[in-house]
């Protein structure tokens, strides 16, 4: 593996070592397909994810984020930053 695929693999290994999901060949294959199968759909979902904004209802915002992120597969600090950047100061308090 090279570049993006190698980075994905390393992240996958780290998550399994932390116990985030089971470490098995089946899990690896499923995650690999989910992550790389349709790059265009993933990119479109990420673009939609970027458009999500807080509109007075935090549940609605998180529902939209989850819906788009099911295909975008953003995780960790990147997902946290995306969420925090979209919340107004009054919510972050």
C-alpha positions in Angstrom: 0.0 0.0 0.0 1.1 3.5 -0.7 0.1 7.1 0.3 -3.6 7.4 1.3 -4.2 3.6 1.5 -1.1 3.1 3.7 -2.2 6.0 6.0 -5.7 4.4 6.2 -4.2 1.0 7.0 -2.1 2.5 9.9 -5.1 4.3 11.3 -7.2 1.1 11.1 -4.5 -0.8 13.0 -4.3 1.9 15.7 -8.1 1.7 16.1 -8.1 -2.0 16.5 -5.3 -1.9 19.0 -7.4 0.6 21.0 -10.3 -1.9 20.9 -12.6 0.4 18.8 -13.6 -2.5 16.7 -12.6 -6.2 16.4 -9.4 -7.0 14.6 -10.3 -9.7 12.1 -9.9 -10.3 8.4 -13.7 -9.9 7.8 -13.7 -6.5 9.6 -10.7 -5.4 7.7 -12.2 -6.4 4.3 -15.5 -4.7 5.2 -13.9 -1.5 6.3 -11.6 -1.5 3.2 -14.6 -1.8 0.9 -16.5 0.9 2.8 -13.6 3.3 2.7 -12.4 2.9 -0.8 -15.2 1.4 -2.9 -16.9 4.6 -4.1 -14.5 7.5 -3.7 -16.8 9.9 -5.6 -19.8 9.2 -3.3 -17.4 9.7 -0.3 -16.3 13.0 -1.7 -19.9 14.2 -2.3 -20.8 13.2 1.2 -17.9 15.1 2.6 -18.9 18.2 0.6 -22.4 17.9 2.0 -20.9 17.4 5.5 -19.0 20.7 5.1 -22.3 22.5 4.4 -24.0 21.4 7.7 -24.5 24.3 10.1 -26.1 24.8 13.5 -29.6 26.2 13.0 -30.8 26.3 16.6 -31.3 22.5 17.0 -28.2 20.5 18.1 -29.9 17.1 17.5 -30.8 18.1 14.0 -27.3 19.2 13.3 -25.8 15.9 14.7 -28.3 13.9 12.7 -27.3 15.5 9.5 -23.6 15.1 10.4 -24.1 11.4 11.1 -26.1 10.9 7.9 -23.4 12.4 5.7 -20.5 11.0 7.7 -21.8 7.4 7.2 -20.4 7.8 3.7 -17.7 10.4 4.3 -16.0 8.4 7.0 -14.5 11.3 8.8 -13.1 10.3 12.2 -11.1 11.6 15.2 -9.7 15.1 15.4 -10.9 15.9 11.9 -14.5 15.1 12.7 -14.2 17.0 16.1 -12.8 20.1 14.4 -15.6 20.0 11.7 -18.3 19.9 14.5 -16.7 22.6 16.7 -16.2 24.9 13.7 -19.9 24.8 13.0 -21.1 25.5 16.5 -21.7 29.1 17.6 -19.9 30.5 20.6 -23.1 30.5 22.7 -23.4 26.7 22.4 -19.7 26.1 23.1 -19.9 28.4 26.1 
